[in-house]
Amino acid sequence: MAEKNAIQPSTLYLVGTPIGNLDDMTFRALKVFKEASLIAAEDTRNTSKLLAHFGIKAAKLISCFEHNQMARVDEILETLSQGGSVALATDAGMPGISDPGYPLVQAALEKGFKVVPIPGPSAVVTAVAASGLTPTPFTFVGFLSSKASDRRGELARLKILEQTLVLYEAPHRLTDLLRDALDVLGPRRAVVARELTKLHEEFVRGSLDELLKHFEAQEPLGEIVVMVEGAAEGTDRPEPDWQGLSVEDHLAQLLQEGATKTEAAKRVAKARGLSRDEVYKVATTLPRFSEQKSMDSDRGLD
């Protein structure tokens, strides 16, 4: 076991950190922080406090946040090329999940360096597990646009999905999101989770109109996860005009609008009077479809 957990050279570690309660820190994460050649942090002030809490002195600590992460890539790759190990940490949760990290992961992989995730707390899974809504499948959306017209357009594209929708939102925009969701999706069941794992953790459950009234009367505070039940199974949905489109193009159009592979095959088969299995076989030849299938397989969704 000791050998398995030994810190490896030329390796980028994605370290999950507590989303609120520091007791959720893992032993493996602490080991990586102690032994890494370099720690790249979304906010060095927050990570410094975390390290100090556990009595850890970093070998080297640099910032790597949304607006400078591209400039940091070369420095981090240089450390990896010299045999060093790098720990990437965000303020809370897993790097790259609605947080900085994705460009660095891509760059490290392209250069042939190993990328190792160090699992930790996740606001997404934590919120869904206790929500009371259907836990699987769910679609993690992250933050919608802060611009009202764009946000409503994004919600319209999500309206057809039968999975539970999981979103992040800032407290000062929560009522705007709930209002738009109510207008676009209707009075579906929903849950607002805030301050997860912290002293004032709260789950507010109800319909979207009830939640809107609640948070109009009571200003929300803290980090927020919003979960909305998916579309009812078998609900009639307006189909895009597919006359003149090939089966391939029809599938691609639905996938681009946010439909899953199974939904796209089912809807194309129904619209055209074709066998669902036949359409599914065609769909597997599409580049976008194949990429999505691979991602779903990695997540164990097939």
N, C-alpha and C positions, 0 to 999 in steps of 0.2 A: 504493500500500500504506500509506503514511504517513497518508493521509486516512482510509482504512478503519479504521485502528487508533486514530484520534484519540479522546480521551475526550469523550463527549457530555454536554451538560447535562441535568439532570432525568432521569438514568438510574441505575437500581439495577443494580450489577454483582455477580454471584454468583461469587466468586473461589475456584477450586479451589486448595488448598494441599497441600504434600507430606504423605504419610501416614507418613513416616519419614525418607527420604533427602532432604536439602535440595537435592541436585543435580537433583531432579525438578521444581523450581520453573520455571515458564515465563517467557519474556521478557515476554509479554503481561500476565501477572499482576503482574509487577514494575512495569510501566508504569502499570497501573491503581492500584496502591498508591501510587505516587509522585505521581500527579496527582489522585486523588480528593479531593473536598472533605471527606469524612468516611469513616472506616473504622469499621464496626460489627463487633466481634469477639466470638466466643463466650467467650474468656478473654483479656482485654487483656494479661495477663502473657505468655502464649504467643505472641500475635501481635506483641507488642513485641520479643520475642527474635528472631522471624522477620525482622521489619523491620530490626532492628539488624544481623543477620547479613549482610543485603544493603545495609547503609548507607542505609536509607530513613528519613526523618523524616516521620511522618504529619502532615497538616495538622490533623487532629483525630481522636482515637481514643476510642471509647466501647464499653462492654460491651453485648452483646445475646445473652443465653443463655436457656436453657429457662424460667427462672422470672421473667425480666424482659422478655422479648421483646415481649409485648403492650404493656407500658408504654412501650417504646422506639419503637413504630410511629409514633406521632404526631410525635415529634421527627425521625425519619428522613423522614417524609412532608413535614414542613415544610422540611427541607433540599432535598428534591427540588422542592418547589413554588417555591422561590426560585432555581431554576436550578442547584443544586448537584448533584454526582455522589456517589453513595454506594457504597462497596465493602463487601460483606458477606463475612466470613470466619469459618470455624469452625476448630477446633484442627487438623483434618486432613481432607482430602478435600473433597467438594462440599457446600456449605450446603444444608440441606433434606433430604438423604438420611440419615435416622436422626440428623439434627443440627438445631439451630434454623434457622429460615429460612422455612418454609412460610407462616406467618401474614403475615409481612412481604411476601413475594412476592404473596400474594393481595391484600393491601391496596394495594400499589403498582399492580397491574394494574387493580384496581377504580377507582382514581383516574386512570387513563389514562397512567401513567408507563411508560416503556420498561424492560423487565427483560432484561439481557444476561448470558448465562452465559460465564464465562471457564474453559474446560475445564482440568482438572488431574487428578492421580492419583486413582484410585478403588479402594478396597479390594475392592469387589465384583468388578469386571472383572479386576483384577490376580489375585485368588485363583482365579476361575473359569478363567481362561486357562491357568493352570499346574496345575490340580487333577487333570487326567486323567479327570474325569467329563465327560459330554456337555455341551458349552459352550452350545449353543442348541437349543431354548429353555431358559431357566432362569427361576425365579421368585425374586425378591429379597423376602425376608420381613422382614429387619431383626431387631430384638430381639423375642423372644417374652416373654410375661409372666414376671415373677419368681416369681409364685405357682404352685405345682406343679399344682394342679387346673386352673387356667386355661391353663397351658402345655400340659398334656396334651390339653385340649380343642382348642387351636389346632393341635396336631400331628395330632389326629384329622381335622380339617377339611382339612389339607394332605395326608393320606395318599393321597387319590385322584389327586393330580396326577402326571402322567407326566414333568414337567419336573424338572431338577435344582433342589433347594431350596438357597437361600443364606441363611444366618442370621448375625447378629452375636451374640456372647456375651461377658460379662465372665469373666475367668479363674476367679474364685471360684465361678461357677455352671456352669462347663463340664461337670463330671461329672454334675451334676443334669440338664442338658439331654441329654447323651449317654444317660443311663440311661432317661429318659422317651422319647427317640426310639427307643431299642432296644425298649422295651416296646410302643410304639404302632405303629412302622413296621416292626419286625422287623430282622433283621441285614443291612440294606442296606449297600452300599459307601458309604464316606464319606471326607471329607478334612477335617482341621483345619489351617488355615493361621494362623500367628501371627507377629507382629513383621514384617509385610511391608515390604520394602525396607530394613529395618534390619540391623544387624550380625548379629543372631542369628535372622534369618528362618528359618522352618522349616515344612515341609509334612509332616504325618503322615498316611499313607494306610492304609486297611484297612477292615474291616467295623465297624459300630457297636459290636459287642461287643469287638472287638480294641482299638478306640480308647478305650473305657471303661476296660478293664484298663490300658492304657498310661498314661492320665492319672490313674487312681487311684494308680498307683505313682509317677508323676512329676508333681509339681504344676505346672500350666501358668502361664506368666507372659506379660504383654503383651497387646496388642490381638489379638482372635481372630475369624476367620471360619470358620464351619462349613458344609460343603457335603455334601448327602446326595443320592444318586441318586433319581430319581423312581420312581413305581410302574411295574411292568412293563406294557408295552403289551398291551392285551387282557385284563388281569387282571379277573376278575369282581368287581364291586363291589356291595355291597348298595344297592339303590335305595330312596329314601324312599317312603313310601306316597303314591301320586299319585291313588288312586281319588277321584273327585269333583273333581279339579283340572282346570282348563282347560290346554291346551298352554302358554299364556302363563304361567300360575301355576306350572306344572311347571318350565318353563325358569327362571323367576325364582328358584324355590327352589334349584335347582342352582347358579345363579350366586352366590346369597347364601352358599352353602356353600363357594365358592371355585373351582368349576369354570370353565374358560375357555369362551369362546363356542363353539369347535369341539367341545369335550368335551360341553357341555350339549346341543347340537343332536344329537350322535351318540347320547347316552344316552337322550334323550327319544324319538328316532326308533326306537331298538331296543326300548325298553320298550313303546311303543304300536303298533309295527308300521307306522310311517309312513315316508315318504320323507325322507331326511336333508335333501335340498335344500328340501323343503316346510317342514320344521321350521325350517331356517335362515332362510328368508324371514320366518317368523313372529317369530323371535327378534330380527331386525333392527329390529322395530317397538318393542321394549321399551326404555324410557328407560335403564335400567342397562346393557343390552346395547349400546345405541348409544354410550353414554359410554365403555364398555370398548373398543369397536371403534375409537373415535377415539383413545384412548390408545395402543392397539396400533399404529395407523397411524403415530402420531407417533414410535413407537419402531422403526418399520420391521418390525413383526412380521406384518403381513398378507401 
